[in-house]
Amino acid sequence: MKTAVATTAGVAAASQFPYIKTTFAQAPITWKVQSGFATRDELNISFLDWAKKVDEMSGGRLKIDILPSGAVVGTFDIIDGVNRGVLDGGYAVPAYWYSRNAAFSLFGTGPSFGMDAIDVLSWYYYGGGFDMYQDLLTQMRMNVVGFLLGPMPTQPLGWFRTPVLNPDQLKRTKYRTVGLSADLFGLLGASVVTLPGGEIVPALERGVIDAAEFNNPTSDKALGFPDVRKVYMLQSYHQPVENLEFIVNKGKWEPLPADLKAIVRGAVFAESADFQYKMIDRNSRDLIEFEQKRGVRVYITPKSVLEAQLKAWDTLIDKNSKTNPTFAKIVASQKAWARRVVSWKLRVFVDNKPAFDHFFKK
């Protein structure tokens, strides 16, 4: 009898106050995601901005537990940590997985065949690249899903003691780079050392390496390059483009509700645009600071060095395509996309240099 009375009272209360929720809110889903970049690096700040977008767009239903570089696993081992479930996700670049299969580098730091980073993203999401990447992960028995984002401009040749005037100067130079670029500089005669971003400047200070590239003026500034080298060589084909990457364990991704999956993808696209807008502003400011306040001498890489790099790319592409069918398949797909897309851009986009010279070099 008491139960009946209580039930009746409850129904009456609900009818008088229909706005009272009768279900409890679910606890938020939390992913442990490790960064592949130093805390002050602009690439790590992109990670923080992306995580914030996910939190805000999901109304707090999906939260990213941000782990700094090296917190759980080494930078070059993030993909293994995600695969094993030690981490739920990682934020890095595909070139960091190069030692597992050279084809990984094609998604972030390959020859690009005249494409810029946005062109590569267009191929990835609309030209079959996404499926090829998932196939590569499956082939490597990686229980991982990957999303490219954060298009970057052409990376500088790097930081040196003296200007690089010809390709011969690279011979026997102890030089830091990653991915396929390591093989490219090896063909040019350099002694290549592969290091995570946070270890480069200490290695330059100790003389472990002579020269290095990392990414862009803003990131290079954050890592301290202007403090240890004063010659900055701009333009290079070793990494004509690069994109960031968010990877997540399939066991975390597949059961995620459809709306949260859409939010993760939406945040990837939003951060791609936002990152580019911010970097245009910050890179241009920091390059000026290097020259005007930090005593850095900025040079354009000579044509002879660029031509030597392109010839080295021919050798690398041919060698890897003959021994790695997956590599060859990805190269063929990228070339087909580049042939159409870059041709269109070269015909349609006006050359901005004459306009710039007209308005600013009178």
N, C-alpha and C positions, 0 to 999 in steps of 0.2 A: 504493500500500500504506500509506504514511504517512497519507494522507487517510482511509482506511478505519479505521485504528487510532484516529485522532483522533476520528472520528465516533462510533465505538463507545464510546470513553472518555467522550465528551460525553453520550451517552445514559445511560451507567451513572451518571455524576455527577448527571444530572437526576433519575434514578429514586431515588437516595439522598437528594437534597435537593430535594424537589418544591416547596418554598416559594420557590426562587430564581426571580425573574421573568426571562422570556426576551425581553421587549419593553422598549423605552425609553419613559419618560414623555414625553408631548408637552409642548412649550413652552407656557406660558400665553398666552392671547389678551390683548392689551392694547389698550384704547381710550383715545384722547386726548379728554378731555371738558373743555370750558371752562365755568367758572362765570359766571353773569350777575350775581353779587353781590359786594360788598366782603368782604374776608377775615374781618372780625370780625362781619359780619352773621349773624344767626341763620339766615337763609335759605341762606347759604353753608355754615353748619355742618350744615344738613340734607343738603346735597350730600355733605359728608364722611362723614356717618353712613350715607347711602345707599350710597356707594362701598364703605365698610367692610362693609356687609351683603352686597353682591355678592361681595366677595372671600372672606368667611368662608363664605357659603352654597355657593360654588362650589369650596371647598377650594383656592383660589388659581388655579383654571383660567382665570378671567376677572378681569382686573385693570383698574382704572380709573386712568389717568394723569391726576391732577387738575391742571388748569391754572387759574390765577387769572383773575379778570375782566380783560379787556383783553390777555391774554397773546398771543393770535394775531390776533383780530379785535375790533372794538368790540362792546360789549354788545348793541346793537340789531341787529348784523350776525351774531350767532351762528348763526341759522338758515341764512344764506347760506353761512357757513363749513362747516356740516355738510352742506348740499346739495352743495357743490363737492368735499367730501372733504378740505378743508384741516383740518377737525376731524372726529373720528369721532362726537362727540356734544356736546350742550350741556345745561346745567341752568339754567333761567330761568323765565319766565312767558309765556303766550301773548300777553298784551297788548303785549309787546315787538315782535311781528310785525305790529302793527296797521297800519302804513303800507303794507304790502303788500296787505292786504285787511281791512276793518273787521270781518269775520266772525271773525277770529282772537280778537278781544277778547271775544266771546261765551263763549268757553271758559274765560276766567279772570276777566275784570272786566266782565261785562255786567250788565244790570238784574236778572237772576236770578229775577224774578217771585215773590218771597217765599221762595225757596229759600235755605238756607244752603250752605256749601261742601261739606258731606257729601252733601247732596241733589244738588248739581251732579255730584259724583263718581259718585253712583248712576246718574244719567242718562247720564253718559259711558260707564260700563262695562256698564250693564244696560238703558239706554233708547235705544240707537242712536247716542249721541254719539261713541263711538270711530270708528265707520265714517264718520260725517259729517266728523270731523276728518281722517281719512285721505283722504277725497274732496276736502276743501279743499286739503290739501297737494298732491295730484295735480293738481288744477285750477291751482294756482299753480306747477306744474312743479317741485315740491320733492321731491327724492329722499330723503325723510325719513319716519320713523315716530315718532309722539309718544305719550307716556304722561303723563297727569295724575296728580298726587299731592300730598300735603302740604296738606290743607284748612286755610284760615285764617279767622279770625273777621272780622266787619265791620271795615273799616278806618276810622280816625278821619278827621274832616274835615281835621284837620291842625294845623300849628303856625303861630301868628299873633302879631302884636305886641299886638293888643287883641282882646277877645272878639267873636265874630261874633254879632250880635243879630238880624239880619234879612238877607234875600237881597241887598238893595241894597248892603250892605257889600262884597260880592264883586265889584261892578262896578269895572273898571279895576285890580283887584288882580293883580299879576304872580304867578302861581300855578303851581307845579309839580305835574303829574300825568301819567299815561300812558293809552294806549288810548282806548276810547270815552269815558272820563271826561274826556279833554281836550276833546272836542266838547261834552260836557255843561256843563262850566264855561264854555266859550265862549258857550253859549246864556244862561248866567247873567250874562254881561257881563265875566267875568274875562279877563285877557290871559295865555294859557296857554303855559308853557314845558315841553317834555318833556326830562327829563334822566335818566340812569342814577342808581342810588342813591348811589354814591360821589361824585357831583358836586353833590348837592343842598345840603349844608351849606356848602361853599365859596361856592356861588352866593348863599345867604342872607347870608353874611358880607360879600360884596362888594356886596350890594344889587342883584344881577342879578334876583333875585326877591324878593317881599315875604313870601310864605307858601308852604307846601308840605305835601304828605302823602307818606308813603312806605308804611308797612305796619302796624306794631304797636309797642307800647312797647319791647320788647326790641331789635328791629331799630333803632328810632329812637334808642334809647340808644346802641347800638354806633356809629351814624353820627355822633353828637354833637349831635342836635337840641336837647337841653336847655341846651346851652352858648350857643345863638344865639337861641332864642325861649323865652318863658316861659308862653305861653298855648297850651294843648292842648285842642282841641275834639274830643270823642268822639262817635261815632255819625254815620253818613252813608249816603246811598244811592248815592253816586258809585261806590263799590266795595263793595257789600254783602257780596260774597264774593270770594275769589281762591284759586286753586290753583297750586302749582308745576308744573313740567313737565320731563321728561327726553325729549330728542329724540336720535335716532340715525340715522346714514346707512343707507339701505336696503342698500347694498352690504356693510355690516358686519353688519346685522341678519339678513338672509335666509339666509346660509350658516351662521349660528350653530347649533350642535347644539340639538336640541329641549330637552334638559335645562337647558342654559344659558339658553335663552329663558325657560323656566319660572322659573328663578332670578331673572332680571332682573325679570320681572313680579312674582314673589313679593317681591322687595326693594322694589319700588314700593309694593305694598300694605302691607308691614311698616313702611316709613318713613312712609306716610300716617298710620298709627295712632300710631307712636312720636313723630312730629313734633307731632301734636296733644296728646299727653299732656305732652310737654315744654313746649310753648308755654303751656298752661293754667297751669302752675306759674310759668314765667319771666315771662310778661306780667303776671300778677297781682302778683308781687313788685316788678317794675320800676315799675308804675304807682304803687304805694305809695311807692317810693323817690323818684319824681318829686315827689310832693307833700310828703313829710316831710323830704327831704334836699336836693333840688335846687331848691327854690323855684318849682316849676312850678304854675301855676294851671290846674286841670282843670275844663272846662265841658261840659255836654251841649248838643249842637247844637239850636237852637230848632226847634219844629215847622214854623214858616213856611219855614225853609230846606229842611227835608226835603220839604215839599210842593212847593216850587219845583223841587227835583231830580226828583221823580216826574213832574211835568208836562214837564220837559225831556226825560226818558226817553221819554215818549210821542212827542214831536217827533222825537227821534233814531231811534227804532224805525221810525216811519212813513217817514221820509225814506230810511233805508238799505234798508228792505224793498222800497221802490218801485224802487230802482235796482240792487239786488244780490239776485238770486234765491237765491243760496246763503245769504245773510244771512237772508232771509225764511224759508227752509226750516228753518234751525237754530232761529230764534225760534219757529216753529210747533211744533217738536218739544219745545223746552224748556217752552213754555207748557202743552202737553198733559201733560207729566210733572209740572210744578209744580201744575197744577190738581188732579191726583189726589193727589200726595204731600203737598203742603202742607196741603190740605184734611184729609187723614187725620191729619197731625201736630197741627193745630189742634184737632181733635176728641178726640184720644187723649191728647196730652201735657198734663199738668196745669200750670197757671201757677205757677211756683216763687216768684214775688215774695211772695205772701201768706205762704208757709211761711218764706221768709228773714226777712221782717219779724217774724213771730211769734217766731222763735227768737233773733234778734239785735238787734231794735230795741225791746225792752221797756223 
